[in-house]
Amino acid sequence: MEQEAKALREFTVCINVAQLLKEATGSSRHYQLKEVTEEVLSPTMMGEITLTRSQGGVLVAAAITTQIEMICSRCLSAVDVKVSFDVEEEFFPTVDVFSGLPLSLPDESGNLSIDENHILDLSEALRQYLLLAIPMKPLCRSDCSGLCPVCGYNLNLGACSCSKQVRDRAGQS
């Protein structure tokens, strides 16, 4: 899990929303994730982002898919896990786009703000949603046999050389 979190800190997803903030409520913009990132995402993320002008700021709706290398919780083999998640958050400006005067953030905003240069940074929201979508116990396959509790042999590769009686006693303790 630490490896995935480290990889996610290596990218930024920033969008200038100054023009959108000047438009009427309900106006929207659509982006592909690869259009708004400067770096190659690691892990590679794909998806669509929709920004909609709301009464107080910008509503972000995104559908994201990525693939992460994890460790199977039964056999400890490396496995690529496809993770899909949806993001829906409202970001609030800290500065009025017309006057340049500071604005107060709503208490319930959860620190999702648009900076003084009208840049909406999605990086932290994407990281948090991804961490919530990662499976707690990933499996290499649904019928993974795991490891022998006595010798540690990967039982997906076949039976181990331990006697069945020794394995049964090890499983009972």
C-alpha positions as CSV (number, residue, x, y, z in Angstrom):
1,M,0.0,0.0,0.0
2,E,2.9,2.4,0.7
3,Q,4.3,1.8,-2.8
4,E,0.9,2.8,-4.3
5,A,0.7,6.0,-2.2
6,K,4.3,6.9,-3.1
7,A,3.6,6.5,-6.8
8,L,0.5,8.7,-6.5
9,R,2.5,11.6,-4.9
10,E,4.5,11.8,-8.2
11,F,1.8,13.4,-10.3
12,T,-0.3,16.5,-10.4
13,V,-3.6,17.1,-12.1
14,C,-4.1,20.9,-12.3
15,I,-6.7,22.7,-14.3
16,N,-7.1,26.5,-14.8
17,V,-10.7,27.3,-14.1
18,A,-10.6,31.1,-14.4
19,Q,-12.8,31.2,-17.5
20,L,-15.3,28.6,-16.0
21,L,-15.6,30.7,-12.8
22,K,-16.7,33.7,-15.0
23,E,-19.5,31.7,-16.7
24,A,-23.0,31.1,-15.6
25,T,-24.0,28.3,-13.1
26,G,-24.3,25.1,-15.1
27,S,-21.6,25.8,-17.6
28,S,-19.2,22.8,-18.0
29,R,-16.0,21.6,-19.4
30,H,-15.0,18.0,-20.3
31,Y,-11.4,16.7,-20.2
32,Q,-9.6,13.4,-20.7
33,L,-7.3,12.8,-17.7
34,K,-4.3,12.6,-20.0
35,E,-5.0,16.1,-21.3
36,V,-4.6,17.8,-17.9
37,T,-1.5,16.0,-16.6
38,E,2.0,17.1,-17.3
39,E,3.7,14.0,-16.2
40,V,3.3,10.4,-17.2
41,L,1.0,9.0,-14.5
42,S,2.5,6.3,-12.4
43,P,0.4,4.2,-11.9
44,T,-1.2,5.0,-15.3
45,M,-4.6,6.5,-14.8
46,M,-7.2,7.0,-17.5
47,G,-10.5,8.6,-17.3
48,E,-12.9,11.5,-18.0
49,I,-13.3,14.7,-15.9
50,T,-16.3,17.0,-16.0
51,L,-16.1,20.4,-14.4
52,T,-19.4,22.2,-13.8
53,R,-19.8,25.7,-12.6
54,S,-21.8,25.6,-9.4
55,Q,-23.4,28.3,-7.3
56,G,-20.3,28.5,-5.0
57,G,-17.5,27.0,-7.1
58,V,-16.8,24.1,-9.4
59,L,-18.2,20.7,-9.2
60,V,-15.8,17.9,-10.3
61,A,-17.2,14.6,-11.5
62,A,-14.7,12.1,-12.8
63,A,-14.6,8.4,-13.7
64,I,-11.1,7.0,-13.4
65,T,-9.5,3.6,-14.1
66,T,-6.0,2.5,-13.2
67,Q,-4.0,-0.7,-12.8
68,I,-1.8,-1.2,-9.7
69,E,0.6,-3.9,-8.9
70,M,-0.2,-5.5,-5.6
71,I,0.6,-8.7,-3.6
72,C,-2.0,-11.5,-3.5
73,S,-3.2,-11.8,0.1
74,R,-3.2,-15.6,-0.1
75,C,-0.2,-16.7,-2.1
76,L,2.0,-13.5,-1.9
77,S,2.4,-13.4,-5.7
78,A,2.5,-10.1,-7.6
79,V,-0.8,-9.3,-9.2
80,D,-2.0,-6.4,-11.4
81,V,-5.3,-5.2,-9.9
82,K,-7.6,-3.0,-12.0
83,V,-9.2,-0.3,-9.9
84,S,-12.1,2.0,-11.0
85,F,-13.5,4.8,-9.0
86,D,-15.7,7.8,-9.4
87,V,-15.0,11.2,-7.9
88,E,-17.6,13.8,-7.1
89,E,-16.4,16.8,-5.1
90,E,-17.0,20.6,-5.1
91,F,-14.0,22.9,-5.1
92,F,-14.4,26.5,-3.9
93,P,-12.4,29.6,-5.0
94,T,-10.2,31.4,-2.4
95,V,-10.1,34.6,-4.5
96,D,-13.0,36.2,-6.5
97,V,-12.2,35.9,-10.2
98,F,-13.6,39.4,-11.0
99,S,-12.3,41.5,-8.1
100,G,-9.3,39.6,-6.8
101,L,-10.6,39.9,-3.3
102,P,-10.2,37.0,-0.9
103,L,-13.2,34.7,-0.3
104,S,-14.0,32.7,2.8
105,L,-14.4,29.0,2.3
106,P,-17.5,27.1,3.5
107,D,-17.0,25.1,6.6
108,E,-18.0,21.8,4.9
109,S,-15.6,22.3,1.9
110,G,-13.1,19.8,3.3
111,N,-10.2,22.0,2.2
112,L,-11.0,21.4,-1.5
113,S,-10.2,24.9,-2.8
114,I,-9.2,26.6,-6.0
115,D,-6.0,28.6,-5.4
116,E,-5.4,32.4,-5.9
117,N,-4.3,31.8,-9.5
118,H,-7.7,29.9,-10.2
119,I,-5.9,26.6,-10.5
120,L,-8.0,23.6,-9.4
121,D,-5.6,20.8,-8.2
122,L,-7.3,17.4,-8.3
123,S,-4.2,15.5,-7.2
124,E,-5.1,15.0,-3.5
125,A,-8.7,14.2,-4.2
126,L,-7.7,11.5,-6.8
127,R,-5.2,10.1,-4.4
128,Q,-7.8,9.8,-1.6
129,Y,-10.4,8.3,-3.8
130,L,-7.9,5.8,-5.2
131,L,-6.8,4.7,-1.8
132,L,-10.4,4.1,-0.8
133,A,-11.0,2.0,-4.0
134,I,-8.0,-0.3,-3.6
135,P,-9.1,-3.8,-2.4
136,M,-8.0,-4.6,1.1
137,K,-7.2,-8.2,0.3
138,P,-6.3,-8.5,-3.4
139,L,-6.3,-12.0,-5.0
140,C,-4.4,-13.2,-8.0
141,R,-7.5,-15.2,-8.9
142,S,-10.8,-16.0,-7.1
143,D,-9.8,-19.6,-6.5
144,C,-6.3,-18.9,-5.2
145,S,-5.2,-21.8,-3.0
146,G,-2.6,-19.8,-1.1
147,L,0.5,-21.1,0.7
148,C,1.1,-24.3,2.5
149,P,1.0,-23.3,6.2
150,V,3.9,-25.8,7.0
151,C,6.4,-25.4,4.2
152,G,5.2,-22.2,2.5
153,Y,4.9,-23.8,-1.0
154,N,2.5,-21.9,-3.4
155,L,-0.4,-24.4,-3.7
156,N,-1.5,-22.8,-7.0
157,L,1.5,-24.6,-8.6
158,G,0.4,-28.0,-7.3
159,A,0.5,-30.1,-4.1
160,C,3.5,-29.7,-1.8
161,S,5.6,-32.5,-0.4
162,C,4.3,-32.1,3.2
163,S,2.1,-34.9,4.4
164,K,-1.6,-34.1,4.5
165,Q,-1.7,-35.0,8.2
166,V,1.0,-32.4,9.1
167,R,-0.9,-29.8,7.1
168,D,-4.2,-30.6,8.8
169,R,-2.7,-30.2,12.3
170,A,-1.0,-26.9,11.3
171,G,-4.3,-25.5,10.0
172,Q,-6.0,-26.4,13.3
173,S,-3.6,-24.5,15.5
